[in-house]
Amino acid sequence: MNQQAKIDRQKNGTAGFYGAMGEPAPAAWPIAMTVVAKTTAQPEEAVQAFLNSEYGWSFAEDTLDWLFAGLSLTDALQTVADRWMSRCVQIDAFRDWEVAADTPSLTGYVMVTGAEERAA
């Protein structure tokens, strides 16, 4: 899928990552898709579901904190991804999806939101 198609598939303009990012959202979306997909090794559809979710909103808030601290957009996104990968999932949050307790948080959230999207 080309870069423009990735941007066009963003569907949650008032919530999720895109809604939380505000003005930087159009530039941030394709970079976030790339950073999260490469960092988690999860499929594009799962990454999109994550970014469109409440977890995507939290990911954006963390990204904005790093932007305000002076990082570039790409560096802010990668920093947030790395920080989320450094923590493991809390098993209660993922019990229904059988995600292993030692799974990095970012990967777990992407896996679960992707599975929820497919199940819907």
CYANA upper distance limits for C-alpha pairs under 8 A (distance plus 0.5 A):
  1 MET  CA      5 ALA  CA      6.81
  1 MET  CA      6 LYS  CA      7.49
  2 ASN  CA      6 LYS  CA      7.07
  3 GLN  CA      7 ILE  CA      7.01
  3 GLN  CA     30 PRO  CA      7.38
  4 GLN  CA      8 ASP  CA      6.66
  5 ALA  CA      9 ARG  CA      6.64
  6 LYS  CA     10 GLN  CA      7.44
  6 LYS  CA     30 PRO  CA      7.18
  6 LYS  CA     33 MET  CA      8.31
  7 ILE  CA     26 PRO  CA      8.32
  7 ILE  CA     29 TRP  CA      7.18
  7 ILE  CA     30 PRO  CA      6.64
  9 ARG  CA     48 GLN  CA      8.49
 10 GLN  CA     18 TYR  CA      8.40
 10 GLN  CA     29 TRP  CA      8.45
 10 GLN  CA     48 GLN  CA      7.58
 10 GLN  CA     52 ASN  CA      7.96
 11 LYS  CA     52 ASN  CA      7.66
 12 ASN  CA     16 GLY  CA      6.72
 12 ASN  CA     18 TYR  CA      7.11
 12 ASN  CA     19 GLY  CA      7.42
 12 ASN  CA     52 ASN  CA      6.10
 13 GLY  CA     18 TYR  CA      5.98
 13 GLY  CA     19 GLY  CA      5.54
 14 THR  CA     18 TYR  CA      7.43
 14 THR  CA     19 GLY  CA      4.68
 14 THR  CA     20 ALA  CA      8.02
 15 ALA  CA     19 GLY  CA      4.73
 15 ALA  CA     20 ALA  CA      6.80
 15 ALA  CA     52 ASN  CA      7.49
 15 ALA  CA     53 SER  CA      8.05
 15 ALA  CA     54 GLU  CA      7.99
 15 ALA  CA     57 TRP  CA      7.26
 16 GLY  CA     20 ALA  CA      6.75
 16 GLY  CA     51 LEU  CA      6.37
 16 GLY  CA     52 ASN  CA      4.84
 16 GLY  CA     53 SER  CA      5.33
 16 GLY  CA     54 GLU  CA      5.84
 16 GLY  CA     55 TYR  CA      7.57
 16 GLY  CA     56 GLY  CA      5.33
 16 GLY  CA     57 TRP  CA      4.74
 16 GLY  CA     58 SER  CA      8.44
 16 GLY  CA     60 ALA  CA      8.43
 17 PHE  CA     21 MET  CA      6.56
 17 PHE  CA     25 ALA  CA      8.34
 17 PHE  CA     29 TRP  CA      8.42
 17 PHE  CA     51 LEU  CA      5.60
 17 PHE  CA     52 ASN  CA      6.41
 17 PHE  CA     53 SER  CA      7.85
 17 PHE  CA     54 GLU  CA      8.40
 17 PHE  CA     55 TYR  CA      8.42
 17 PHE  CA     56 GLY  CA      4.88
 17 PHE  CA     57 TRP  CA      4.91
 17 PHE  CA     58 SER  CA      7.94
 17 PHE  CA     59 PHE  CA      7.21
 17 PHE  CA     60 ALA  CA      5.59
 18 TYR  CA     22 GLY  CA      7.28
 18 TYR  CA     25 ALA  CA      5.74
 18 TYR  CA     26 PRO  CA      8.24
 18 TYR  CA     29 TRP  CA      7.31
 18 TYR  CA     51 LEU  CA      8.05
 18 TYR  CA     52 ASN  CA      7.79
 18 TYR  CA     57 TRP  CA      8.11
 18 TYR  CA     60 ALA  CA      8.19
 19 GLY  CA     25 ALA  CA      7.95
 19 GLY  CA     57 TRP  CA      7.80
 20 ALA  CA     57 TRP  CA      5.96
 20 ALA  CA     60 ALA  CA      6.36
 20 ALA  CA     61 GLU  CA      7.09
 21 MET  CA     25 ALA  CA      5.52
 21 MET  CA     28 ALA  CA      8.29
 21 MET  CA     57 TRP  CA      8.48
 21 MET  CA     60 ALA  CA      6.17
 21 MET  CA     61 GLU  CA      7.71
 21 MET  CA     64 LEU  CA      7.49
 24 PRO  CA     28 ALA  CA      6.35
 25 ALA  CA     29 TRP  CA      6.29
 26 PRO  CA     30 PRO  CA      8.24
 27 ALA  CA     31 ILE  CA      7.67
 28 ALA  CA     32 ALA  CA      6.39
 28 ALA  CA     73 LEU  CA      7.39
 29 TRP  CA     33 MET  CA      6.64
 30 PRO  CA     34 THR  CA      6.78
 31 ILE  CA     35 VAL  CA      6.54
 31 ILE  CA     74 THR  CA      7.16
 31 ILE  CA     77 LEU  CA      8.23
 32 ALA  CA     36 VAL  CA      6.35
 32 ALA  CA     77 LEU  CA      6.89
 33 MET  CA     37 ALA  CA      6.46
 33 MET  CA     44 GLU  CA      7.88
 33 MET  CA     47 VAL  CA      6.95
 33 MET  CA     48 GLN  CA      7.48
 33 MET  CA     51 LEU  CA      8.49
 34 THR  CA     38 LYS  CA      6.52
 35 VAL  CA     39 THR  CA      6.40
 35 VAL  CA     77 LEU  CA      7.50
 35 VAL  CA     78 GLN  CA      6.81
 35 VAL  CA     81 ALA  CA      7.86
 36 VAL  CA     40 THR  CA      6.41
 36 VAL  CA     41 ALA  CA      8.44
 36 VAL  CA     47 VAL  CA      7.11
 36 VAL  CA     81 ALA  CA      7.11
 37 ALA  CA     41 ALA  CA      5.90
 37 ALA  CA     42 GLN  CA      5.99
 37 ALA  CA     43 PRO  CA      7.12
 37 ALA  CA     44 GLU  CA      6.91
 37 ALA  CA     47 VAL  CA      6.66
 38 LYS  CA     42 GLN  CA      8.08
 39 THR  CA     81 ALA  CA      7.52
 39 THR  CA     82 ASP  CA      8.32
 40 THR  CA    106 LEU  CA      7.48
 40 THR  CA    107 THR  CA      5.60
 40 THR  CA    110 VAL  CA      8.33
 42 GLN  CA     46 ALA  CA      7.02
 42 GLN  CA     47 VAL  CA      7.26
 42 GLN  CA    107 THR  CA      7.93
 42 GLN  CA    110 VAL  CA      7.69
 42 GLN  CA    111 MET  CA      7.66
 43 PRO  CA     47 VAL  CA      6.93
 44 GLU  CA     48 GLN  CA      6.64
 45 GLU  CA     49 ALA  CA      6.73
 45 GLU  CA    114 GLY  CA      7.07
 46 ALA  CA     50 PHE  CA      6.68
 46 ALA  CA    110 VAL  CA      6.18
 46 ALA  CA    111 MET  CA      6.86
 46 ALA  CA    113 THR  CA      6.94
 46 ALA  CA    114 GLY  CA      4.27
 46 ALA  CA    115 ALA  CA      7.79
 46 ALA  CA    117 GLU  CA      8.24
 47 VAL  CA     51 LEU  CA      6.70
 47 VAL  CA    110 VAL  CA      6.20
 47 VAL  CA    114 GLY  CA      7.49
 48 GLN  CA     52 ASN  CA      6.60
 48 GLN  CA    114 GLY  CA      8.39
 49 ALA  CA     53 SER  CA      6.70
 49 ALA  CA    110 VAL  CA      7.83
 49 ALA  CA    113 THR  CA      6.07
 49 ALA  CA    114 GLY  CA      5.95
 49 ALA  CA    117 GLU  CA      6.96
 50 PHE  CA     54 GLU  CA      8.42
 50 PHE  CA     55 TYR  CA      6.91
 50 PHE  CA     56 GLY  CA      6.08
 50 PHE  CA    109 TYR  CA      7.16
 50 PHE  CA    110 VAL  CA      5.59
 50 PHE  CA    113 THR  CA      5.79
 50 PHE  CA    114 GLY  CA      7.19
 51 LEU  CA     55 TYR  CA      7.43
 51 LEU  CA     56 GLY  CA      4.47
 51 LEU  CA     57 TRP  CA      7.72
 51 LEU  CA     59 PHE  CA      8.34
 52 ASN  CA     56 GLY  CA      6.21
 52 ASN  CA     57 TRP  CA      8.14
 53 SER  CA     57 TRP  CA      7.19
 53 SER  CA    113 THR  CA      7.80
 54 GLU  CA     58 SER  CA      7.10
 55 TYR  CA     59 PHE  CA      6.65
 55 TYR  CA    109 TYR  CA      7.77
 56 GLY  CA     60 ALA  CA      6.63
 57 TRP  CA     61 GLU  CA      6.77
 58 SER  CA     62 ASP  CA      6.79
 59 PHE  CA     63 THR  CA      6.71
 59 PHE  CA     80 VAL  CA      7.60
 60 ALA  CA     64 LEU  CA      6.58
 61 GLU  CA     65 ASP  CA      6.85
 62 ASP  CA     66 TRP  CA      7.14
 62 ASP  CA     80 VAL  CA      6.87
 63 THR  CA     67 LEU  CA      6.75
 63 THR  CA     73 LEU  CA      8.42
 63 THR  CA     76 ALA  CA      5.95
 63 THR  CA     77 LEU  CA      6.15
 63 THR  CA     80 VAL  CA      6.57
 64 LEU  CA     68 PHE  CA      6.57
 64 LEU  CA     76 ALA  CA      8.20
 65 ASP  CA     69 ALA  CA      6.76
 66 TRP  CA     70 GLY  CA      7.01
 66 TRP  CA     71 LEU  CA      6.29
 66 TRP  CA     76 ALA  CA      5.71
 66 TRP  CA     79 THR  CA      8.44
 67 LEU  CA     71 LEU  CA      5.52
 67 LEU  CA     72 SER  CA      6.81
 67 LEU  CA     73 LEU  CA      6.90
 67 LEU  CA     76 ALA  CA      6.43
 71 LEU  CA     75 ASP  CA      6.34
 71 LEU  CA     76 ALA  CA      5.99
 72 SER  CA     76 ALA  CA      6.41
 73 LEU  CA     77 LEU  CA      6.67
 74 THR  CA     78 GLN  CA      6.69
 75 ASP  CA     79 THR  CA      6.46
 76 ALA  CA     80 VAL  CA      6.73
 77 LEU  CA     81 ALA  CA      6.65
 78 GLN  CA     82 ASP  CA      6.52
 79 THR  CA     83 ARG  CA      6.62
 80 VAL  CA     84 TRP  CA      6.61
 81 ALA  CA     85 MET  CA      6.60
 81 ALA  CA    106 LEU  CA      7.42
 82 ASP  CA     86 SER  CA      6.74
 83 ARG  CA     87 ARG  CA      7.51
 84 TRP  CA    104 PRO  CA      7.56
 84 TRP  CA    105 SER  CA      6.10
 84 TRP  CA    106 LEU  CA      5.69
 85 MET  CA    104 PRO  CA      5.25
 85 MET  CA    105 SER  CA      6.16
 85 MET  CA    106 LEU  CA      5.91
 85 MET  CA    107 THR  CA      7.63
 86 SER  CA    104 PRO  CA      6.87
 86 SER  CA    105 SER  CA      8.06
 87 ARG  CA    104 PRO  CA      6.07
 87 ARG  CA    105 SER  CA      6.07
 88 CYS  CA    101 ALA  CA      7.16
 88 CYS  CA    102 ASP  CA      5.92
 88 CYS  CA    103 THR  CA      5.89
 88 CYS  CA    104 PRO  CA      4.77
 88 CYS  CA    105 SER  CA      5.38
 89 VAL  CA     93 ALA  CA      8.02
 89 VAL  CA     94 PHE  CA      8.11
 89 VAL  CA    100 ALA  CA      8.45
 89 VAL  CA    101 ALA  CA      6.31
 89 VAL  CA    102 ASP  CA      7.21
 89 VAL  CA    103 THR  CA      6.39
 89 VAL  CA    104 PRO  CA      6.41
 89 VAL  CA    105 SER  CA      5.05
 89 VAL  CA    108 GLY  CA      6.89
 90 GLN  CA     94 PHE  CA      7.66
 90 GLN  CA    101 ALA  CA      7.16
 90 GLN  CA    105 SER  CA      8.42
 91 ILE  CA     95 ARG  CA      6.26
 91 ILE  CA     99 VAL  CA      8.00
 91 ILE  CA    100 ALA  CA      7.96
 91 ILE  CA    101 ALA  CA      5.94
 94 PHE  CA     98 GLU  CA      6.92
 94 PHE  CA     99 VAL  CA      6.31
 94 PHE  CA    108 GLY  CA      8.23
 94 PHE  CA    112 VAL  CA      7.89
 95 ARG  CA     99 VAL  CA      7.32
 97 TRP  CA    112 VAL  CA      7.22
 99 VAL  CA    103 THR  CA      7.47
 99 VAL  CA    108 GLY  CA      7.18
103 THR  CA    107 THR  CA      7.22
103 THR  CA    108 GLY  CA      6.59
104 PRO  CA    108 GLY  CA      6.68
105 SER  CA    109 TYR  CA      6.62
106 LEU  CA    110 VAL  CA      6.69
107 THR  CA    111 MET  CA      6.52
108 GLY  CA    112 VAL  CA      6.59
109 TYR  CA    113 THR  CA      6.51
110 VAL  CA    114 GLY  CA      6.42
111 MET  CA    115 ALA  CA      6.63
112 VAL  CA    116 GLU  CA      6.56
113 THR  CA    117 GLU  CA      6.60
114 GLY  CA    118 ARG  CA      6.78
115 ALA  CA    119 ALA  CA      6.61
116 GLU  CA    120 ALA  CA      6.67
